[in-house]
């Protein structure tokens, strides 16, 4: 006999289809702006969160990670992988899902896809950092690496900072053609470039977002002039970097969670005590961001669990408000909490 699940057995679930409907209902850029606002809100209360570096399982071809945090009322985690070789097999480099739970009961309150949501929150986080670190009035951004994250970066930077001119480069010309076509359609002024040197010409912001799991030199020291903001988001695991070490020595470096970034970010190339500033301190006014026009600022972004918590919190609210989620029969709910066996037997 099949027993109908009780309301307490049901967990709101946002599928990939639901997420796409949500994005289109809200609008891509309004959603990126909303995510940026929520992330900024949570960074302002950073010290109230549990802050734990992600739990990572590394292999020769990629990484699988769990990213947990809690603000004392809600607990959240994300499962995410990063496998750069996947695209050669017709698979995504990154896939993810996440969960929010009520700390008081331990019961989940949301299960959601996070492949799309991670792409959105990554763009939003970069834009929040640039809001405090980029040159005032910046309009032109170079993007080195034109894969799955690139369009989200561009749209987030326009939504939050007003960036409207893009210069693109990727070692795979097909990736640049894809990115160029997508962003021209969205009204950007786009130039496809043949070299990274050409891409950075005239750019006030330089975003590096490449996928290969290796020590790489996407930008050399002589390519970075005074006054530029660097948004380096491709380095996200040990042994994977994009910037020459000398650039780091010239820049003021801003990070999410130092203990994690020193292992996974660009600063893994530096001494363990090299000075960095935490982004939350800049947002709250506890530390300065951009101080002068000639300053080189570097956001060494590797992604942190609080950003995913913010994204899940935003989606929990919007999916409920717009009715774009499903009820998933996920939790056993026996009439007598002590009689789980009896529930099982009555289901025959």
SVG drawing of the C-alpha trace seen along z (x, -y; Angstrom):
<svg xmlns="http://www.w3.org/2000/svg" viewBox="-2 -58 60 63">
<polyline fill="none" stroke="black" stroke-width="0.4" points="0.0,0.0 1.4,-3.4 1.0,-6.0 0.6,-9.6 3.4,-11.7 2.5,-14.2 3.4,-17.8 6.3,-17.3 7.8,-14.8 8.0,-17.3 11.0,-19.5 10.8,-22.4 12.9,-21.4 14.2,-23.8 15.1,-21.7 17.2,-22.9 13.9,-23.7 12.6,-25.6 15.8,-27.6 15.7,-28.5 12.1,-29.6 13.0,-31.7 15.9,-33.4 13.7,-34.3 10.8,-35.5 13.1,-37.8 15.5,-38.6 19.2,-37.6 20.6,-41.0 18.0,-41.8 18.7,-38.4 22.5,-39.0 21.9,-42.3 19.6,-40.6 22.2,-37.9 24.9,-40.6 22.8,-42.5 22.2,-39.3 25.8,-38.3 26.8,-41.8 24.2,-41.6 25.7,-38.4 29.3,-39.6 28.3,-42.5 27.5,-39.9 30.4,-37.7 31.6,-37.2 28.2,-35.6 28.8,-32.7 30.6,-29.4 33.6,-29.7 35.2,-26.4 37.3,-25.9 35.6,-23.5 36.1,-19.8 37.9,-18.7 38.6,-15.4 41.3,-15.9 42.2,-13.6 44.5,-13.9 41.6,-15.1 39.5,-17.2 38.1,-17.9 34.8,-17.1 34.0,-19.5 31.5,-20.0 31.0,-23.7 29.2,-24.0 28.3,-27.0 25.6,-28.2 24.5,-31.5 22.9,-29.8 19.4,-29.8 20.0,-28.2 22.6,-25.6 23.6,-25.3 26.0,-23.3 26.9,-22.8 28.2,-19.7 30.3,-20.8 32.8,-19.3 35.5,-20.8 36.7,-18.6 38.3,-20.7 38.7,-17.6 34.9,-17.0 34.2,-19.3 36.2,-17.0 33.7,-14.3 30.6,-16.5 30.2,-17.0 30.1,-20.2 33.3,-21.2 31.2,-22.2 28.0,-20.6 26.5,-21.4 23.5,-21.1 22.8,-22.6 20.6,-22.4 19.3,-24.8 18.2,-23.4 16.6,-24.7 19.2,-24.6 16.5,-24.2 15.1,-20.9 17.7,-19.8 14.9,-19.5 15.8,-20.7 13.8,-23.7 15.2,-23.7 17.0,-21.4 18.2,-23.1 20.2,-22.6 23.3,-24.8 25.1,-24.4 23.3,-27.4 23.1,-29.1 26.8,-28.7 27.5,-30.4 25.2,-33.2 26.6,-33.7 30.2,-33.6 29.5,-36.5 27.6,-38.3 30.5,-37.8 33.1,-39.2 30.9,-42.2 30.5,-42.9 34.3,-42.8 34.7,-45.1 32.2,-47.6 34.7,-48.3 38.0,-47.7 37.6,-48.7 38.5,-52.1 35.6,-54.5 33.7,-54.9 35.2,-51.8 33.4,-50.7 35.8,-48.3 36.6,-44.7 39.0,-42.2 38.0,-38.5 40.8,-36.0 39.0,-32.6 35.6,-32.6 34.1,-29.4 30.8,-28.7 31.4,-31.4 32.3,-34.3 28.8,-35.5 27.7,-35.5 30.7,-37.7 30.0,-40.2 26.3,-40.5 27.0,-40.8 29.5,-43.5 27.1,-45.4 24.3,-44.9 26.4,-46.2 29.0,-48.5 27.7,-49.5 30.5,-47.7 29.4,-47.8 32.6,-47.1 34.3,-43.8 37.6,-42.5 37.7,-38.7 40.5,-36.1 40.6,-32.3 43.1,-29.8 40.1,-28.1 38.8,-30.4 35.4,-28.6 34.9,-29.6 35.5,-33.2 33.1,-33.0 30.5,-31.5 31.0,-34.2 31.1,-37.0 27.8,-35.9 26.1,-35.6 27.2,-39.0 26.7,-41.0 23.1,-39.7 22.9,-41.2 24.0,-44.6 27.6,-44.7 30.3,-46.3 32.6,-43.2 36.0,-42.8 37.4,-39.3 41.2,-39.4 43.9,-37.1 46.2,-37.4 45.8,-38.1 48.0,-41.2 45.5,-42.6 42.6,-41.8 43.9,-43.9 44.5,-47.0 42.5,-49.9 40.8,-47.6 40.2,-49.0 39.2,-45.6 40.8,-42.3 39.0,-39.0 40.9,-35.7 38.7,-32.6 40.5,-29.6 39.8,-26.0 43.0,-24.0 44.2,-22.4 47.8,-23.6 50.2,-26.3 49.7,-28.7 50.8,-32.2 47.8,-33.8 49.1,-37.3 52.7,-38.3 54.0,-41.2 54.6,-43.5 51.0,-43.1 49.5,-44.8 49.7,-48.5 48.9,-50.9 45.3,-51.4 43.9,-48.1 41.6,-45.9 42.3,-42.1 39.4,-39.7 41.2,-36.4 38.7,-33.6 40.1,-30.7 42.5,-29.5 40.3,-27.4 42.4,-24.4 46.0,-23.6 48.3,-23.6 46.0,-25.9 47.0,-29.5 46.7,-32.1 48.9,-35.1 52.7,-35.5 53.9,-35.8 55.4,-39.2 51.9,-40.6 50.9,-39.5 53.8,-41.3 52.8,-44.6 49.1,-44.3 46.9,-44.9 45.2,-41.5 41.7,-40.9 40.3,-37.5 37.2,-35.8 38.6,-33.4 42.4,-33.5 42.7,-30.0 41.1,-28.6 42.6,-31.1 46.2,-30.4 45.7,-26.8 43.6,-27.2 44.0,-30.8 46.7,-32.8 48.3,-33.5 49.4,-29.9 52.4,-31.2 53.3,-33.5 54.6,-33.1 52.0,-31.9 52.1,-35.3 51.9,-37.5 49.5,-40.3 45.9,-40.2 42.7,-41.9 39.4,-40.1 36.6,-41.3 34.1,-41.5 36.3,-44.0 36.2,-46.3 32.4,-46.0 31.9,-46.9 34.4,-49.7 36.8,-48.0 39.5,-48.1 40.1,-50.3 39.5,-49.0 40.7,-51.1 42.6,-54.0 44.1,-55.7 43.8,-55.8 47.2,-54.1 46.6,-51.2 46.6,-47.7 43.8,-45.7 43.5,-42.0 40.4,-40.0 41.7,-36.4 38.3,-34.7 38.1,-31.0 34.4,-30.9 33.3,-30.4 30.4,-28.7 28.8,-31.9 28.3,-33.0 26.4,-29.7 24.4,-30.2 23.4,-33.7 22.4,-32.3 20.3,-29.5 18.7,-32.1 17.8,-34.2 16.4,-31.3 14.4,-30.0 12.6,-33.4 12.1,-34.0 11.0,-30.4 8.4,-30.6 7.3,-34.1 6.9,-33.1 5.7,-29.5 8.5,-28.1 9.5,-25.0 8.2,-21.5 7.5,-19.4 9.9,-16.5 9.0,-13.5 12.3,-13.4 11.8,-12.8 10.3,-9.8 7.5,-11.0 6.0,-8.1 2.9,-8.8 5.0,-7.9 8.6,-9.3 9.8,-6.2 8.2,-3.7 10.0,-4.1 9.8,-0.3 6.0,-0.4 5.8,-3.0 7.8,-0.7 5.6,2.3 2.3,0.4 3.5,-0.6 3.2,3.0"/>
</svg>
